[in-house]
Amino acid sequence: MDNLKIKLRQFAKDRNWDQFHSPKNLSMALAGEVGELMEIFQWLKEEETLLDNINEKNLLRAKEELADIFIYIIRIADKLGIDLINEANKKIDLNSVKYPVELSKDNAVKYNRRDE
């Protein structure tokens, strides 16, 4: 992760893009890339989105969009001094409390909507 972060810093520096790479701008760019990923799957049947059924063109497009999303996430975290690996592990621990197995297994209802 650190090597990728350094590579992305250098990529932006070489192009003098740091002036544009504020967390606000990067998060807006991230939202656009997520939209592009969603567009790939938007009108497909659920079965057509599964690995065994997805066509090569859509899989290639998904790879490219996911790479863009990943890059923007890394850049935002770098700009904010956030250790993504550490924060992801903390979030998994928090989610294990919010979604205990005995209440969540085979249940897609969000934890705060269970009584509705």
C-alpha positions as CSV (number, residue, x, y, z in Angstrom):
1,M,0.0,0.0,0.0
2,D,2.8,2.4,0.9
3,N,4.5,1.8,-2.5
4,L,1.3,2.5,-4.3
5,K,0.7,5.7,-2.3
6,I,4.2,6.9,-3.1
7,K,3.7,6.1,-6.8
8,L,0.4,8.0,-6.9
9,R,2.0,11.0,-5.1
10,Q,4.8,11.1,-7.7
11,F,2.3,10.7,-10.6
12,A,0.4,13.8,-9.3
13,K,3.5,15.7,-8.5
14,D,5.0,15.1,-12.0
15,R,1.8,16.6,-13.5
16,N,1.5,19.4,-10.9
17,W,-1.9,18.0,-10.0
18,D,-1.6,18.4,-6.2
19,Q,-3.1,21.8,-6.6
20,F,-6.3,20.1,-7.7
21,H,-6.2,17.1,-5.4
22,S,-8.0,18.4,-2.3
23,P,-10.1,15.9,-0.4
24,K,-13.2,17.6,-1.7
25,N,-12.1,17.4,-5.4
26,L,-10.9,13.8,-5.0
27,S,-14.1,12.7,-3.3
28,M,-16.1,14.2,-6.1
29,A,-14.0,12.4,-8.7
30,L,-14.4,9.2,-6.6
31,A,-18.2,9.6,-6.8
32,G,-18.0,10.0,-10.6
33,E,-16.0,6.8,-10.9
34,V,-18.4,4.9,-8.7
35,G,-21.2,6.1,-11.0
36,E,-19.2,4.7,-14.0
37,L,-18.9,1.3,-12.2
38,M,-22.6,1.3,-11.5
39,E,-23.3,2.2,-15.2
40,I,-21.7,-1.1,-16.2
41,F,-24.2,-3.2,-14.2
42,Q,-27.2,-0.8,-14.3
43,W,-29.4,-2.7,-16.8
44,L,-28.0,-6.2,-16.5
45,K,-29.9,-9.0,-14.8
46,E,-28.5,-10.0,-11.5
47,E,-27.2,-13.3,-12.9
48,E,-25.3,-11.4,-15.7
49,T,-23.2,-9.6,-13.0
50,L,-21.8,-12.7,-11.4
51,L,-18.2,-13.7,-12.2
52,D,-19.3,-16.9,-14.0
53,N,-21.7,-15.1,-16.3
54,I,-20.2,-11.6,-16.9
55,N,-19.0,-10.9,-20.4
56,E,-15.3,-10.1,-20.9
57,K,-16.0,-6.5,-22.0
58,N,-18.0,-5.7,-18.8
59,L,-15.4,-7.5,-16.7
60,L,-12.6,-5.4,-18.3
61,R,-14.6,-2.2,-17.7
62,A,-15.2,-3.2,-14.1
63,K,-11.5,-3.8,-13.5
64,E,-10.7,-0.3,-14.9
65,E,-13.4,1.5,-12.9
66,L,-12.4,-0.4,-9.7
67,A,-8.8,0.6,-10.2
68,D,-9.8,4.3,-10.6
69,I,-12.0,4.0,-7.4
70,F,-9.1,2.4,-5.5
71,I,-6.7,5.1,-6.7
72,Y,-9.0,7.9,-5.6
73,I,-9.6,6.3,-2.2
74,I,-5.8,6.0,-1.7
75,R,-5.2,9.6,-2.7
76,I,-8.0,10.9,-0.3
77,A,-6.6,8.8,2.6
78,D,-3.1,10.0,1.8
79,K,-4.2,13.7,1.8
80,L,-5.9,13.2,5.1
81,G,-3.2,11.1,6.7
82,I,-5.4,8.1,7.1
83,D,-4.0,4.6,7.4
84,L,-6.6,2.7,5.3
85,I,-5.5,-0.8,6.5
86,N,-5.7,0.2,10.1
87,E,-9.1,2.0,9.6
88,A,-10.5,-0.9,7.6
89,N,-9.5,-3.4,10.4
90,K,-11.1,-1.1,13.0
91,K,-14.3,-0.9,10.9
92,I,-14.5,-4.7,10.5
93,D,-14.2,-4.9,14.3
94,L,-17.0,-2.3,14.8
95,N,-19.2,-4.1,12.2
96,S,-18.8,-7.4,14.1
97,V,-20.4,-5.7,17.1
98,K,-23.1,-4.0,15.0
99,Y,-23.9,-7.1,13.1
100,P,-23.5,-10.1,15.4
101,V,-23.7,-13.4,13.7
102,E,-26.7,-14.6,15.7
103,L,-28.8,-11.6,14.5
104,S,-27.3,-11.1,11.1
105,K,-26.7,-14.5,9.5
106,D,-29.0,-14.9,6.5
107,N,-30.5,-11.5,7.2
108,A,-30.0,-8.5,4.9
109,V,-32.0,-6.0,7.1
110,K,-29.7,-3.2,8.4
111,Y,-29.1,-3.4,12.1
112,N,-31.0,-0.2,12.9
113,R,-34.0,-1.3,10.9
114,R,-34.7,-4.7,12.4
115,D,-37.7,-3.7,14.4
116,E,-39.6,-1.9,11.6
